[in-house]
Amino acid sequence: MAAHNAGGSRLPAPVARDGGWAVIGGSANRLWERGCFGKPTNGGVVLTNTEVLNAHRLRGLPLPNPKWLEEIVEVQGDIFFECEVLDALRYPGEKVILKQNLSAVSAVVLDQKTWALRWSRSVQPKDDDPISEIRWFHASDTIDWKEILQWTSNVESGGRIAELLIVDDEHGVVTYRTSLHQPTGKFRNPFTEMENDERRLISKAWSLSKPTDNGYWIPSENMTWPLEGMGIELENGIWISNVEARIVSRVVNPTMPKPDGELGKLVAALSDLISRGLAIRSGFKYGTRWRGYSGAVGEDHAPWLIVPLDEAPLDWGEACLVARLAAGVNKNWLCAIPPQEIGGWRYLALERPPSDSRWANPKRH
C-alpha cells in the first residue's frame, strides 16, 4: 500500500508491520507518551486498525492510503463502533491501553473478558495502577448477567472499577459501571432471630388471615405485627402478597416445603432480602419488582430498586434505561442473582458514574 499523507500533518502515514500499523519517527513517539496509542516499537508505535482511525480523528494521523478504510471495513465490521469508544475515552485525555498492548507497561487484566485498562490522564501507566477495566457493547447486545457478575467480581477483587461503554445505532456512547452491593437493613432476620412468643403471635394472626385478590388480609387491630419488613397496614390489619404469604408460612413452620417454579424463584429472592433486614415494597411505580428500605418505610427513601434475574433487561439498551431511571430518583438498580455452585445470593448494580467519568464521544453523528 502506498502511504497517504494528509497535508499539514506532522505525523507520518502508518505502514503495515507486525500485524498492525507502524508509525515511525520522533513525532510518532508522542502518540504513546501523551495518549498511550498502540504499543511502542523501535522508533515509533504499532497501532491496531481501530487505533489508526482513532488517531486519525483525534491526532490528525494520515490514513495509510485513500482506500484503506474501505478495505479495513471488509475485514473488521465493528471498527466504527470500537473507534467511537476509543474517541470517548481518549478525547478528554484518559490513558487507555488495549489488552493486547499491556506488556508495554507490565500490566495485566484481572479478567480475560476485559478489553482495555484505563489510567487517569494525570499519571503515567508505567508508574501507577490502572483505575478501571473496560468492556464495550452494542446497545442491542444480549446481556449474560451471570457472566457480567463474574467479570465484575474479578475486576473489583483488585480494587478496580468495572466500566462499561455502550454504543447505540447512532454511534453515540454512554458510560455505566457495574458493582457488587450488599443491601442490608436494621430489621431482624425472621428466619433466625424471632423469639418463640413472636412466632406464636404470627401463627395466631396467620390463622385469622383472609384470602384476597393477589394476597391475604390479616386482622391485627390489637397486635403489633412482628415482621417489619413485609406487609402493608390496611383497614386495621396487615395485607401481604401471595409471595410474602409463602414466607410467613415458613417463618411459622420452617419445615414447610419451598414452592417451585416461578413462585419459588420469587419466594427465594424475597426471602434473602428479608433475611438481610430490609423492608421490601412493590417497585411497580419504578418499573421494577421491588424497592428496598434499610429502615422503616416512610422514614427515609428506598436506596435500592431490585429485580430478580429472570426479570432483568435482555439487552444493554433496556438496561441503560432502567439504570438511568433509578439514578434519576437517587436509587441503585440491582439485579438479584441466585446462588451458583458456592456462595449465596449476589446483587449486581448497574450505575451511572460520577459526572466527571461519563465518557461520551465528542462528535455527534
ZATORGU-500891 format. One record per residue (C-alpha): residue number from 1; z, y, x. Coordinates in Angstrom, 1 decimal. Example, Ala and Ser with C-alpha at 12.3 -4.5 7.8 and 13.67 -1.06 7.14 Angstrom:
2
<node k="1" z="7.8" y="-4.5" x="12.3"/>
<node k="2" z="7.1" y="-1.1" x="13.7"/>
***
This chain:
365
<node k="1" z="0.0" y="0.0" x="0.0"/>
<node k="2" z="-0.8" y="3.5" x="1.2"/>
<node k="3" z="2.1" y="5.9" x="1.2"/>
<node k="4" z="2.1" y="8.6" x="-1.4"/>
<node k="5" z="3.8" y="11.7" x="-0.1"/>
<node k="6" z="4.6" y="14.3" x="-2.7"/>
<node k="7" z="4.1" y="17.8" x="-1.5"/>
<node k="8" z="7.2" y="19.6" x="-0.3"/>
<node k="9" z="9.5" y="16.6" x="0.1"/>
<node k="10" z="11.4" y="16.2" x="3.3"/>
<node k="11" z="11.8" y="12.5" x="2.8"/>
<node k="12" z="9.0" y="10.1" x="3.9"/>
<node k="13" z="7.5" y="7.8" x="1.4"/>
<node k="14" z="9.1" y="4.3" x="1.3"/>
<node k="15" z="7.3" y="1.3" x="2.9"/>
<node k="16" z="7.8" y="-2.4" x="2.0"/>
<node k="17" z="10.3" y="-4.1" x="4.2"/>
<node k="18" z="13.0" y="-6.8" x="4.0"/>
<node k="19" z="12.3" y="-7.5" x="0.3"/>
<node k="20" z="12.9" y="-3.8" x="-0.6"/>
<node k="21" z="11.6" y="-0.4" x="0.3"/>
<node k="22" z="12.5" y="1.2" x="3.6"/>
<node k="23" z="12.8" y="4.9" x="4.1"/>
<node k="24" z="12.8" y="5.7" x="7.8"/>
<node k="25" z="13.7" y="8.9" x="9.7"/>
<node k="26" z="16.5" y="11.3" x="10.2"/>
<node k="27" z="16.3" y="12.8" x="6.8"/>
<node k="28" z="16.4" y="9.3" x="5.2"/>
<node k="29" z="19.9" y="8.7" x="6.5"/>
<node k="30" z="21.2" y="11.4" x="4.1"/>
<node k="31" z="20.3" y="9.2" x="1.2"/>
<node k="32" z="23.1" y="6.9" x="2.4"/>
<node k="33" z="25.5" y="9.4" x="3.8"/>
<node k="34" z="25.6" y="11.6" x="0.7"/>
<node k="35" z="24.8" y="9.3" x="-2.1"/>
<node k="36" z="25.1" y="5.7" x="-0.9"/>
<node k="37" z="21.5" y="4.9" x="-1.9"/>
<node k="38" z="20.3" y="1.5" x="-0.7"/>
<node k="39" z="21.6" y="-0.2" x="2.4"/>
<node k="40" z="21.5" y="1.2" x="6.0"/>
<node k="41" z="19.0" y="-0.2" x="8.4"/>
<node k="42" z="17.7" y="0.8" x="11.8"/>
<node k="43" z="16.6" y="4.4" x="11.5"/>
<node k="44" z="17.0" y="4.7" x="7.7"/>
<node k="45" z="17.8" y="2.8" x="4.5"/>
<node k="46" z="16.3" y="0.0" x="2.4"/>
<node k="47" z="16.2" y="0.6" x="-1.3"/>
<node k="48" z="15.7" y="-1.6" x="-4.3"/>
<node k="49" z="12.8" y="-0.9" x="-6.8"/>
<node k="50" z="15.2" y="0.9" x="-9.1"/>
<node k="51" z="16.7" y="2.9" x="-6.3"/>
<node k="52" z="13.3" y="4.1" x="-5.3"/>
<node k="53" z="12.8" y="5.5" x="-8.8"/>
<node k="54" z="16.3" y="6.9" x="-8.9"/>
<node k="55" z="15.9" y="8.6" x="-5.5"/>
<node k="56" z="12.5" y="10.0" x="-6.7"/>
<node k="57" z="14.2" y="11.5" x="-9.7"/>
<node k="58" z="17.4" y="12.9" x="-8.0"/>
<node k="59" z="16.3" y="13.5" x="-4.4"/>
<node k="60" z="12.6" y="14.1" x="-4.6"/>
<node k="61" z="11.7" y="10.9" x="-2.7"/>
<node k="62" z="8.0" y="10.3" x="-2.9"/>
<node k="63" z="6.8" y="7.1" x="-4.6"/>
<node k="64" z="5.1" y="4.6" x="-2.2"/>
<node k="65" z="1.7" y="5.2" x="-3.9"/>
<node k="66" z="0.3" y="6.6" x="-7.1"/>
<node k="67" z="0.0" y="3.2" x="-8.7"/>
<node k="68" z="3.4" y="1.9" x="-7.5"/>
<node k="69" z="5.3" y="2.4" x="-10.8"/>
<node k="70" z="2.6" y="0.7" x="-12.9"/>
<node k="71" z="2.8" y="-2.3" x="-10.5"/>
<node k="72" z="6.6" y="-2.5" x="-10.5"/>
<node k="73" z="7.0" y="-2.3" x="-14.3"/>
<node k="74" z="4.9" y="-5.5" x="-14.5"/>
<node k="75" z="7.5" y="-7.4" x="-12.4"/>
<node k="76" z="10.7" y="-5.6" x="-13.4"/>
<node k="77" z="10.7" y="-4.7" x="-17.0"/>
<node k="78" z="14.2" y="-3.2" x="-17.0"/>
<node k="79" z="13.6" y="-0.7" x="-14.2"/>
<node k="80" z="13.6" y="2.3" x="-16.5"/>
<node k="81" z="16.9" y="1.3" x="-18.2"/>
<node k="82" z="18.6" y="0.4" x="-14.9"/>
<node k="83" z="17.4" y="3.7" x="-13.4"/>
<node k="84" z="19.0" y="5.6" x="-16.3"/>
<node k="85" z="22.3" y="4.0" x="-15.4"/>
<node k="86" z="22.0" y="5.0" x="-11.8"/>
<node k="87" z="20.9" y="8.5" x="-12.8"/>
<node k="88" z="24.0" y="8.8" x="-15.0"/>
<node k="89" z="26.3" y="7.7" x="-12.2"/>
<node k="90" z="24.8" y="9.5" x="-9.2"/>
<node k="91" z="23.8" y="12.8" x="-10.8"/>
<node k="92" z="27.4" y="14.1" x="-10.8"/>
<node k="93" z="27.8" y="12.8" x="-7.2"/>
<node k="94" z="29.7" y="9.5" x="-7.7"/>
<node k="95" z="29.3" y="7.0" x="-4.8"/>
<node k="96" z="27.7" y="3.8" x="-6.3"/>
<node k="97" z="26.7" y="0.8" x="-4.2"/>
<node k="98" z="24.9" y="-2.1" x="-5.8"/>
<node k="99" z="26.4" y="-5.5" x="-5.4"/>
<node k="100" z="23.7" y="-6.8" x="-3.0"/>
<node k="101" z="24.3" y="-3.8" x="-0.6"/>
<node k="102" z="28.1" y="-4.1" x="-0.4"/>
<node k="103" z="28.1" y="-5.7" x="3.1"/>
<node k="104" z="27.3" y="-2.3" x="4.4"/>
<node k="105" z="30.9" y="-1.2" x="3.6"/>
<node k="106" z="32.6" y="-4.6" x="3.9"/>
<node k="107" z="33.4" y="-4.5" x="0.2"/>
<node k="108" z="33.4" y="-7.4" x="-2.3"/>
<node k="109" z="33.3" y="-7.7" x="-6.1"/>
<node k="110" z="36.2" y="-9.4" x="-8.0"/>
<node k="111" z="33.8" y="-11.0" x="-10.4"/>
<node k="112" z="30.2" y="-12.1" x="-9.8"/>
<node k="113" z="29.0" y="-10.6" x="-13.1"/>
<node k="114" z="29.7" y="-7.1" x="-11.7"/>
<node k="115" z="26.5" y="-5.1" x="-11.0"/>
<node k="116" z="27.9" y="-2.3" x="-8.7"/>
<node k="117" z="31.0" y="-0.7" x="-7.4"/>
<node k="118" z="31.9" y="3.0" x="-7.8"/>
<node k="119" z="33.9" y="5.3" x="-5.5"/>
<node k="120" z="34.9" y="8.8" x="-6.2"/>
<node k="121" z="32.4" y="11.5" x="-4.9"/>
<node k="122" z="35.1" y="12.9" x="-2.6"/>
<node k="123" z="35.6" y="9.7" x="-0.5"/>
<node k="124" z="33.6" y="7.6" x="1.9"/>
<node k="125" z="33.3" y="4.0" x="0.7"/>
<node k="126" z="33.9" y="2.5" x="4.2"/>
<node k="127" z="37.3" y="4.2" x="4.3"/>
<node k="128" z="38.6" y="3.7" x="0.7"/>
<node k="129" z="38.8" y="1.1" x="-2.0"/>
<node k="130" z="36.4" y="1.4" x="-5.0"/>
<node k="131" z="37.7" y="2.8" x="-8.3"/>
<node k="132" z="35.7" y="0.6" x="-10.6"/>
<node k="133" z="33.4" y="-2.4" x="-11.1"/>
<node k="134" z="30.4" y="-1.7" x="-13.2"/>
<node k="135" z="28.1" y="-3.6" x="-15.6"/>
<node k="136" z="25.4" y="-2.2" x="-17.8"/>
<node k="137" z="23.9" y="-3.5" x="-21.1"/>
<node k="138" z="21.3" y="-2.6" x="-23.7"/>
<node k="139" z="22.8" y="-1.3" x="-26.9"/>
<node k="140" z="21.1" y="-4.2" x="-28.7"/>
<node k="141" z="22.5" y="-6.9" x="-26.3"/>
<node k="142" z="24.7" y="-9.6" x="-27.9"/>
<node k="143" z="28.3" y="-9.5" x="-26.8"/>
<node k="144" z="30.2" y="-12.5" x="-25.5"/>
<node k="145" z="33.7" y="-11.2" x="-25.9"/>
<node k="146" z="35.4" y="-14.1" x="-24.1"/>
<node k="147" z="33.2" y="-13.6" x="-21.1"/>
<node k="148" z="33.9" y="-9.8" x="-21.1"/>
<node k="149" z="37.6" y="-10.6" x="-21.4"/>
<node k="150" z="37.4" y="-12.9" x="-18.3"/>
<node k="151" z="35.4" y="-10.2" x="-16.3"/>
<node k="152" z="37.9" y="-7.5" x="-17.3"/>
<node k="153" z="40.9" y="-9.7" x="-16.3"/>
<node k="154" z="39.3" y="-10.4" x="-12.9"/>
<node k="155" z="38.5" y="-6.7" x="-12.3"/>
<node k="156" z="41.9" y="-5.5" x="-13.3"/>
<node k="157" z="43.6" y="-8.1" x="-11.1"/>
<node k="158" z="42.5" y="-6.0" x="-8.1"/>
<node k="159" z="43.6" y="-2.7" x="-9.6"/>
<node k="160" z="40.0" y="-1.6" x="-10.5"/>
<node k="161" z="38.6" y="-0.1" x="-13.7"/>
<node k="162" z="36.3" y="-2.3" x="-15.7"/>
<node k="163" z="33.5" y="0.1" x="-16.5"/>
<node k="164" z="30.5" y="-0.4" x="-18.9"/>
<node k="165" z="27.4" y="1.7" x="-19.2"/>
<node k="166" z="25.4" y="1.2" x="-22.4"/>
<node k="167" z="21.7" y="2.2" x="-22.7"/>
<node k="168" z="20.1" y="2.7" x="-26.1"/>
<node k="169" z="16.4" y="2.6" x="-27.0"/>
<node k="170" z="16.1" y="6.4" x="-26.5"/>
<node k="171" z="17.2" y="5.7" x="-22.9"/>
<node k="172" z="20.5" y="7.6" x="-23.4"/>
<node k="173" z="23.5" y="6.3" x="-21.5"/>
<node k="174" z="27.1" y="6.2" x="-22.7"/>
<node k="175" z="30.2" y="5.0" x="-20.8"/>
<node k="176" z="33.0" y="2.8" x="-22.0"/>
<node k="177" z="35.8" y="0.9" x="-20.4"/>
<node k="178" z="37.5" y="-2.4" x="-21.2"/>
<node k="179" z="41.1" y="-3.2" x="-20.5"/>
<node k="180" z="43.8" y="-5.7" x="-21.5"/>
<node k="181" z="46.5" y="-4.4" x="-23.8"/>
<node k="182" z="49.9" y="-5.9" x="-24.6"/>
<node k="183" z="50.7" y="-4.4" x="-28.0"/>
<node k="184" z="54.4" y="-4.6" x="-28.7"/>
<node k="185" z="56.8" y="-3.1" x="-31.2"/>
<node k="186" z="60.5" y="-2.7" x="-31.9"/>
<node k="187" z="60.9" y="-5.3" x="-34.7"/>
<node k="188" z="62.4" y="-8.8" x="-34.2"/>
<node k="189" z="60.2" y="-11.9" x="-33.9"/>
<node k="190" z="60.7" y="-13.5" x="-37.3"/>
<node k="191" z="60.0" y="-17.0" x="-36.0"/>
<node k="192" z="62.7" y="-17.0" x="-33.3"/>
<node k="193" z="65.1" y="-14.1" x="-33.9"/>
<node k="194" z="66.1" y="-14.4" x="-37.5"/>
<node k="195" z="69.7" y="-15.3" x="-38.5"/>
<node k="196" z="70.2" y="-18.2" x="-40.8"/>
<node k="197" z="71.5" y="-16.0" x="-43.6"/>
<node k="198" z="68.4" y="-13.9" x="-43.3"/>
<node k="199" z="66.2" y="-16.9" x="-43.6"/>
<node k="200" z="68.2" y="-17.9" x="-46.7"/>
<node k="201" z="67.7" y="-14.4" x="-48.1"/>
<node k="202" z="63.9" y="-14.6" x="-47.5"/>
<node k="203" z="63.8" y="-18.1" x="-49.0"/>
<node k="204" z="65.6" y="-17.0" x="-52.2"/>
<node k="205" z="63.3" y="-13.9" x="-52.5"/>
<node k="206" z="60.2" y="-16.1" x="-51.9"/>
<node k="207" z="61.3" y="-18.4" x="-54.7"/>
<node k="208" z="61.1" y="-15.5" x="-57.1"/>
<node k="209" z="57.6" y="-14.4" x="-56.0"/>
<node k="210" z="54.8" y="-14.0" x="-58.5"/>
<node k="211" z="51.1" y="-14.6" x="-57.6"/>
<node k="212" z="48.8" y="-11.6" x="-58.0"/>
<node k="213" z="45.2" y="-10.9" x="-57.0"/>
<node k="214" z="44.9" y="-11.4" x="-53.2"/>
<node k="215" z="48.7" y="-11.9" x="-52.7"/>
<node k="216" z="52.2" y="-12.2" x="-54.1"/>
<node k="217" z="54.7" y="-9.7" x="-55.5"/>
<node k="218" z="58.4" y="-10.4" x="-54.7"/>
<node k="219" z="61.0" y="-8.6" x="-56.9"/>
<node k="220" z="63.6" y="-7.2" x="-54.5"/>
<node k="221" z="65.3" y="-4.3" x="-56.3"/>
<node k="222" z="68.7" y="-5.1" x="-54.8"/>
<node k="223" z="67.6" y="-6.6" x="-51.5"/>
<node k="224" z="66.7" y="-5.2" x="-48.1"/>
<node k="225" z="63.5" y="-7.1" x="-47.0"/>
<node k="226" z="64.2" y="-8.6" x="-43.6"/>
<node k="227" z="60.6" y="-8.9" x="-42.5"/>
<node k="228" z="60.0" y="-5.3" x="-41.5"/>
<node k="229" z="56.5" y="-5.9" x="-40.0"/>
<node k="230" z="55.0" y="-7.3" x="-43.2"/>
<node k="231" z="54.6" y="-6.3" x="-46.8"/>
<node k="232" z="54.5" y="-3.0" x="-48.7"/>
<node k="233" z="57.0" y="-1.6" x="-51.1"/>
<node k="234" z="55.7" y="-1.8" x="-54.7"/>
<node k="235" z="57.5" y="-1.4" x="-58.0"/>
<node k="236" z="61.0" y="-2.3" x="-56.9"/>
<node k="237" z="59.6" y="-5.2" x="-54.9"/>
<node k="238" z="57.5" y="-6.2" x="-52.0"/>
<node k="239" z="53.8" y="-7.1" x="-52.1"/>
<node k="240" z="52.4" y="-9.4" x="-49.5"/>
<node k="241" z="48.8" y="-10.6" x="-48.9"/>
<node k="242" z="47.7" y="-14.2" x="-49.0"/>
<node k="243" z="47.7" y="-14.3" x="-45.2"/>
<node k="244" z="51.2" y="-12.8" x="-45.0"/>
<node k="245" z="52.4" y="-15.3" x="-47.6"/>
<node k="246" z="51.5" y="-18.2" x="-45.3"/>
<node k="247" z="53.5" y="-16.6" x="-42.5"/>
<node k="248" z="56.5" y="-16.0" x="-44.9"/>
<node k="249" z="56.3" y="-19.7" x="-45.8"/>
<node k="250" z="56.5" y="-20.7" x="-42.2"/>
<node k="251" z="59.4" y="-18.3" x="-41.5"/>
<node k="252" z="61.3" y="-20.0" x="-44.4"/>
<node k="253" z="60.2" y="-23.5" x="-43.3"/>
<node k="254" z="59.0" y="-23.8" x="-39.7"/>
<node k="255" z="57.7" y="-27.3" x="-40.4"/>
<node k="256" z="55.2" y="-26.0" x="-42.9"/>
<node k="257" z="51.7" y="-27.2" x="-41.8"/>
<node k="258" z="49.5" y="-24.5" x="-40.5"/>
<node k="259" z="46.3" y="-23.7" x="-42.6"/>
<node k="260" z="42.9" y="-24.4" x="-41.1"/>
<node k="261" z="39.5" y="-22.8" x="-41.4"/>
<node k="262" z="39.1" y="-19.0" x="-41.7"/>
<node k="263" z="42.5" y="-18.6" x="-43.3"/>
<node k="264" z="44.1" y="-20.5" x="-40.4"/>
<node k="265" z="42.5" y="-18.2" x="-37.8"/>
<node k="266" z="43.8" y="-15.1" x="-39.6"/>
<node k="267" z="47.3" y="-16.5" x="-40.0"/>
<node k="268" z="47.4" y="-17.4" x="-36.3"/>
<node k="269" z="46.2" y="-13.9" x="-35.2"/>
<node k="270" z="48.6" y="-12.1" x="-37.6"/>
<node k="271" z="51.5" y="-14.4" x="-36.6"/>
<node k="272" z="51.1" y="-13.4" x="-32.9"/>
<node k="273" z="51.0" y="-9.7" x="-33.8"/>
<node k="274" z="54.1" y="-10.1" x="-36.0"/>
<node k="275" z="55.9" y="-12.0" x="-33.2"/>
<node k="276" z="55.3" y="-9.1" x="-30.9"/>
<node k="277" z="57.4" y="-6.9" x="-33.0"/>
<node k="278" z="54.6" y="-4.9" x="-34.6"/>
<node k="279" z="54.4" y="-3.6" x="-38.2"/>
<node k="280" z="50.9" y="-4.6" x="-39.5"/>
<node k="281" z="49.0" y="-2.9" x="-42.3"/>
<node k="282" z="45.4" y="-3.1" x="-43.5"/>
<node k="283" z="42.8" y="-1.4" x="-41.3"/>
<node k="284" z="40.3" y="-1.1" x="-44.2"/>
<node k="285" z="40.1" y="2.7" x="-44.1"/>
<node k="286" z="39.2" y="2.5" x="-40.4"/>
<node k="287" z="36.7" y="-0.3" x="-40.8"/>
<node k="288" z="38.8" y="-3.0" x="-39.1"/>
<node k="289" z="41.0" y="-5.8" x="-40.2"/>
<node k="290" z="44.5" y="-4.4" x="-39.2"/>
<node k="291" z="46.2" y="-1.4" x="-37.9"/>
<node k="292" z="49.4" y="-2.0" x="-35.8"/>
<node k="293" z="52.5" y="0.1" x="-35.5"/>
<node k="294" z="55.1" y="-0.1" x="-32.7"/>
<node k="295" z="57.8" y="1.2" x="-35.1"/>
<node k="296" z="58.3" y="1.8" x="-38.8"/>
<node k="297" z="55.3" y="2.7" x="-40.9"/>
<node k="298" z="55.4" y="6.4" x="-41.7"/>
<node k="299" z="57.5" y="7.4" x="-38.7"/>
<node k="300" z="54.5" y="7.5" x="-36.3"/>
<node k="301" z="50.8" y="6.8" x="-36.2"/>
<node k="302" z="49.4" y="3.4" x="-35.6"/>
<node k="303" z="48.3" y="3.1" x="-31.9"/>
<node k="304" z="46.1" y="0.1" x="-32.5"/>
<node k="305" z="43.2" y="-1.0" x="-34.6"/>
<node k="306" z="42.8" y="-4.7" x="-34.4"/>
<node k="307" z="40.0" y="-7.1" x="-35.3"/>
<node k="308" z="40.0" y="-10.9" x="-34.8"/>
<node k="309" z="37.4" y="-12.3" x="-32.5"/>
<node k="310" z="35.3" y="-13.8" x="-35.4"/>
<node k="311" z="35.0" y="-10.3" x="-36.9"/>
<node k="312" z="34.3" y="-8.4" x="-33.7"/>
<node k="313" z="31.0" y="-6.5" x="-33.4"/>
<node k="314" z="28.0" y="-8.6" x="-32.4"/>
<node k="315" z="26.2" y="-6.1" x="-30.2"/>
<node k="316" z="27.1" y="-3.1" x="-28.0"/>
<node k="317" z="25.7" y="-0.6" x="-30.4"/>
<node k="318" z="28.2" y="-1.7" x="-33.1"/>
<node k="319" z="31.0" y="-2.0" x="-30.6"/>
<node k="320" z="30.5" y="1.5" x="-29.2"/>
<node k="321" z="30.6" y="2.9" x="-32.8"/>
<node k="322" z="33.9" y="1.3" x="-33.7"/>
<node k="323" z="35.5" y="2.3" x="-30.3"/>
<node k="324" z="34.3" y="5.8" x="-30.7"/>
<node k="325" z="35.7" y="6.0" x="-34.3"/>
<node k="326" z="39.0" y="4.6" x="-33.0"/>
<node k="327" z="39.1" y="7.2" x="-30.2"/>
<node k="328" z="38.4" y="9.9" x="-32.8"/>
<node k="329" z="41.6" y="9.1" x="-34.7"/>
<node k="330" z="43.6" y="8.7" x="-31.5"/>
<node k="331" z="43.8" y="4.9" x="-31.7"/>
<node k="332" z="42.9" y="2.0" x="-29.4"/>
<node k="333" z="40.4" y="-0.6" x="-30.7"/>
<node k="334" z="41.5" y="-4.2" x="-29.8"/>
<node k="335" z="39.7" y="-7.5" x="-30.1"/>
<node k="336" z="42.2" y="-10.3" x="-30.6"/>
<node k="337" z="41.1" y="-13.3" x="-28.6"/>
<node k="338" z="42.8" y="-16.6" x="-29.3"/>
<node k="339" z="44.4" y="-18.8" x="-26.6"/>
<node k="340" z="42.0" y="-20.6" x="-24.3"/>
<node k="341" z="42.9" y="-23.7" x="-22.2"/>
<node k="342" z="46.0" y="-21.9" x="-21.0"/>
<node k="343" z="47.9" y="-18.8" x="-22.0"/>
<node k="344" z="48.4" y="-17.1" x="-25.3"/>
<node k="345" z="46.6" y="-14.5" x="-27.4"/>
<node k="346" z="45.0" y="-11.7" x="-25.4"/>
<node k="347" z="43.9" y="-8.3" x="-26.6"/>
<node k="348" z="40.8" y="-6.7" x="-25.2"/>
<node k="349" z="40.4" y="-2.9" x="-25.7"/>
<node k="350" z="37.1" y="-1.1" x="-25.7"/>
<node k="351" z="37.8" y="2.5" x="-24.8"/>
<node k="352" z="36.2" y="5.8" x="-24.2"/>
<node k="353" z="37.0" y="7.0" x="-20.7"/>
<node k="354" z="38.6" y="10.4" x="-19.9"/>
<node k="355" z="36.2" y="13.3" x="-20.3"/>
<node k="356" z="35.7" y="13.6" x="-16.5"/>
<node k="357" z="34.5" y="10.0" x="-16.3"/>
<node k="358" z="31.9" y="9.8" x="-19.1"/>
<node k="359" z="28.7" y="9.2" x="-17.2"/>
<node k="360" z="25.5" y="10.2" x="-19.1"/>
<node k="361" z="22.0" y="10.5" x="-17.8"/>
<node k="362" z="21.0" y="14.2" x="-17.0"/>
<node k="363" z="17.6" y="14.0" x="-18.7"/>
<node k="364" z="17.3" y="13.7" x="-22.5"/>
<node k="365" z="14.1" y="11.9" x="-23.5"/>
***
